[in-house]
Amino acid sequence: MRKDKKDVFELPLKFIFTETGASVFMRQNKRLVRMKMGDYTEEYGISLEKVTPASIQRMLIIDYISKIEVSGVEPVASRKEIIDLSKLIVYGLLYRQHNIAALTRILAAEPVKKWNRANPFTVLDEKTQFKEGFLELFLRGHGDEIASVRKDILKPIAASIAKNEQLQPDEKNIRMLLCGKFLDELNPIIWFVLLKFKGSPDAGGGRSLDFFTLVGEIRNSLAEFLEKSVVAEYAALMIIELAVNIENSNMLREKQVLESGKQIDMRTILADPNLRSALIEELRRKNSLVTFSWKIGGGSSSIGTGGRFQLTLYDKDSHFQEIRDSIETKKMTDLSRRNLSDLYQDLARKGADSELGLYYLSYLNEACERVGVKFESMVNEVQDTTIITLSFSL
């Protein structure tokens, strides 16, 4: 975490857990409470007003969290925290997915296949069982060797980043920090395999060809996920820009209601801090501030869904309280769909400046296509609520 970031998120956060996460919390006698979410469903989880970024990311990496939601906050005032939280969540998922991808590459590499053919009783694969505590002790006992292997992995990557003239100095620093974090989260089995092949008698105790093959697999995996990491930045900017535009539109609507339909433009509201504050408080009173939601994958038990995540905004107007609580009775029969560009055009017609958001949408589309990340955007309308969803598959 960079020094300019806060050590604690001070946001009204709701956490919904995976089955594994919920089981761990309940075994620790921590009570899960029933909470109403932005999509009108009710789920069991916990709510926190203060939480450290490291705690959130750790729970994401070990697959304890399935959804995080923030409601009742004003996007402009909470802009930096929302952006930081969104990037933290996406990076956490990237670390987890890289760990899975790197292990898959290592176990499928020719040196490991060759070992398995020659040693059928000590096969190295995803089913390999180690005695409890063995890998932890192994890591502690081989710290210097692991540090040396990390240097072997990172040296050419660091040189490539340093020579990349398209990156600014701060972007180079971020990439190197990400490299270190990706390696920090590697499965201990990977380090065990790397050290097992690091030296061989016929190589005079030096690095073996098999070792360099495996290190190359880790480098390739790192390169792939470093490229994918750009999605975190664009997605965070996209979601906050959307929220600000929606908030502007809602303030404009609220002012027109108070003025009995009198025409007023957005510049007038933004130029008057007192008026803006009053309109924000009125939206808060009506529970009409935007709700942010991050849904992570389908859990480790859902094959093929671990690399998926959704960033969703729920825009509820002043009639929110009249919407029936049960989604079952509502049946979603009045669902209508638009794309994200259409939404921005509507916001522009209402007086919200959508130009910057459209740039982010273009960058996000291009970035995802370039690094092989599937991206879809959808705008649904359900009675009095607009639901904007950005879906990604890493």
N, C-alpha and C positions, 0 to 999 in steps of 0.2 A: 504493500500500500504506500502511495506517495505521501510525502510529508505534508502536502497541502490538503490532504483529505482528512476528514474527521475520524477520530478513533472510535466514535460511537454514532450509530444512526439514531437520531431522535425523530422517529416517525411512528404513526399508529399502525404497526405491522401486524398482519395476521399470517400465521404459518399453518398450513395443512400438511400432514405427514404421509409418507408412504407407509405401507403395512409394516415394513421393518422399523422405520422411525417411530411409529406409534407404539409398537411393541416395546422398544427400548425405553421410551418415556414412561409407559405404564409400569414397566418393571421397576423403575426408579420412583414409583409412587407419585408421579407428577400427573395432575389432573388435566384431561383434555376437555374443553368446553365446546358447546354447540354454538356455532356462529353463522350468521347470515352473510352470504358472499355476494359479490357484484352481479352474478348471474342468477340470483334469487334462490339458489340452492342453499341448504344448510349442511355444514360439515363440521366435524370435530377437529379442533386444533388448539393453538394457544395464541394469545395476543400479547404483544410487547410494545412498550413505548420507547425503550432503549435497548439496543443490542449491538454488539461489536461486529464489524465486517468479517473478522476472522471466524467468528462463531457461525455466521450464516454460510460462509463459503465452505467450511469444514462439513456442515450438515449436508450441503449440496453434493460435495465430492463423494461422500460415503452413502449417498442416495437415501437420505432421511426425509427430504422435503419434496412434495409434489406440487405445491402451489404457495405463492407469496402474494399478499394483497395489501394495498395501501389505499385508504379512503379518507375523505374529509380534509385533505391538504390542498393548499392553493399552489398550482403548478409553478408560477413565477417565483414565489417565495421559497419553494422547496426544490427549485430547479436543479441545483448542484447535487443535492442528496439523491434525488430521483435518478439522475444520470449515473451517479456513482453506484447506486444500488443496482440499476439495470446492468451496467457493465460487470459488476461483481458477480451477478447471477449467471450471465452468459459465459464469463471466464470460468466460473466453477464448473459449468457443464462441459466446456471445452477441455478442462483438465481431466475430468472424468472420462470423457470420450477418447482423449489421447491415450490415457492409460490402457483402455480396452484395445485400441488400435495397435499400440506398441506391443502389447503382449501377444496379440494375434500374429503380428509380423514376425516376432521373435520365434514363436513356437512353430510357425510355418516355414522358417528359414532352413536352407539346406543343411547347415551344420547340425542343427537340432534333429532334423530328420535322420541324418547319418548316425548320430548318437543313438537315437531310438531304435534304429535297425540293428545296431551292434550291441545294444544293451536292453533287450526286451523286458527285463525284470526291474529296470530303473528308468522307465520311460518318462520323458519330460513333456507333458501336455497339460491342457486345461483341467484335467481330472487328477493330476498329481497331488497327493496328500503329503503334507509335512507335519511332523510332530508339533503339538501346540507350543508356541513360543520359540520354535527353532529359527524361523526367519528373522524375528526381532533380534535374537542373540547374534545371528549371522551378520546382520547389518552393523550392530555395535562393535563386533569383533573385527570387522574389515573396513572400518571407516576410512583409513588412509588409502586403501586400494580403490574404494568406490570414488573417493575424491579424484584420484588419478584417472579413472575411467571417465568421470564427468568432464575432465579437461580434454581427454581424447575426443569425446563427442562434440564438445562445444567449440574447440579451437577453430576448425574451418568455418563453422557457422558464424562465429564472432567476426572472423576476418571478412566474410561475405557481407555481413550487416554493416561493418565499418566502411566498406568500399561502395556501398549502395548510395549513389548520389541523389536518388529520388527520396530518400528519408531525411527528415530534419533530425538534429542532434537529440531532441527529446524523444522522437519516434524510435531512434536507434536504441536509446536507453531502455525504453519500454519493451522493445523486442528482446533485448538481452535479459531483462527481468522476467519476461514471460518464459524464455528458454529455461531459466533456472527453476521457475515454478513448475513447468511441465515435468522436469526431471525430479523435482522434490516429490511429486505425486506418483511416481512410477511404482508399480507393484513390486514388492520385495523379490518376487520370483524372478523378475527381469534382471535385477542386480545379481542374484544367485547364478543365473545362466551366464551372464556376461563374464563374471569372475571365473566361472568354471572353464570357459573357453579362452580366457585372457592369455595364458601362456601354455606352451606344450614342450615336452622334453626335446623334440626334434627341432624346436625353434630356439634352443639354448636358453629357455626361460623367458624369452621375450614375447612380444605380441604375436599370436598365431594368425594365419590367414582366416581361419574360422572366426576368430574374435573380430577382425576388421569387417568381415561380412555382417556380423550381428550389429556392430556399432553403426555400420552403414544403414541398417534397417531402422535404427533409432533416429539417426539423422534425417532419413526420409520422412519418417513419421512426424518429427519436429517441424520440418519444413512445411509439410502439409497443413499442420494445425496453426503454425505461425501465420500463414496466409489466411486461414479461416478466422483468425482473431480480429481482423478488421471489421468483421460483421458486428462485433460487440459495440464498437464506437458508433457506427452508423445507426444501428438499431436503437441505441439509447437516445441519440439525437432525434431520430424519427419520432419516437414515442413522446418525448417531451414537447417537440414542436407541434405534434398533433394536439396534445393536451392544452397547450397555450392557445392555439387557434380556436379550439372548442370553447375554452373558457371565455375568450374574447367575444365569441358569438353569443354565448349565454348571457354575458353581461349586457351586451347590446339589446338582446331580447328583453331582459329584465328591466332595463331602463325604459324601453318603449312601453312595457306594460305599466310601469309607474307613471309615465307621462301620457297615458291613454292613447298610445299609438303615435305620438309625436315623433317625427323623424329626427334621428340623431346619429352621428357617425362615430366610428371607433376612436378617431383622433381626439375627439372631445373628451371621451371617458379616460383615455390614457394620459391626457394632459392635466387631469384633475385628480390628484392622489386621494383626496377625501371622498370624491364621488366613487372612485374605483374601490376603495376600501368598503364603502357602504354597500355597493353592489355585491362584492365578494361575501360580505357577512350575510346578506339576504339570500344568496345562493347556498351558503353554508346552513342557514336556518331551515331552508327547504330541502336540505340533503341533496342538493343538486350540483355539488362539486364532482369533478371527474374522479372515478375510481381506477386505480392502476392494478393490473394483475399479471403475474408471471406464472405460467403453468409449465412445469418441467417434465418432459418425456412421458413415458407410460410406466415408469418404474423398471427396476432391473428384471422383474418377472415377465414383462411384456416384450416379447421378441421383436426386435426391429424398431422399437419406439424410444430407446434410451437417448438417442441423439436429437430428439424433437423438443422444441420449446415454443411457447406462444406468448406474445406480449399483447395484452388486451386492455382497451379502455372502455369503461362503461359511462355513458353520458346520460344522466337521469334528470329530467326536467322537473318542474314544480308539481307535477301530478304523480311523482314517484310514490308518495304515501298511499295513493288510491289503488296502486297495483296490488292485486291479490298476492299474498305471501307464497302460496303454493304453486310451484311451476307445473305440478301435475295437473292442476285444474285449468291452467292457462293453455297447455298443449302446444304452445309455439305456433299456432295456426296462422298467425298474421305475420309470419316471417317474410321480409323482403330483403333483397340483396343488391348492393352496389359495389363498385370497385373504389379503391382509395383515391384515384384521380378525380372521380366524380364528386367524392366528398369534399375535396379541397376546392373544387370549383364552386360548390354550394357555399362553403365558408367564405370564399372570396366575394360572392354575390351579397352575403350578409354583412360584409365590411371587414372581415378578418383578413390580414395580410398572409396569403398562403404561399407566396413565392419561395421563401426559404424552405418550407416543408416539401415543396415539390422538388427542389434541388436534392434534398436528403433522400426522397423516394427514388429519384433517378440514380443517385450514388449507391443506395442500398441494393437496388436491382442489379446494377452493374457489378458491384462487389460480390454479391452472392453467385451470379453467373460465372464470374472469373475463378472463384475458388471452389466451385462444385457444391455450393449449399443451395438446397431447394428453398425458394421463398415464395410465399403467397400472401396476399392481403385481401381482406374481405370486410365489408361494412354491412352489418345486419341491422334491421330495425324491428324491435319487438315492442309493440304498443308504444309506451312513452320513453323507451330507452334505445339509444343508438349504441351498438356494440361494434367496435373497431378491433380487428384481430390481425396481427402480423404473425405468420407461422413460418418456422424455420425447421429444416431437417439437415443436421450436420453430416 
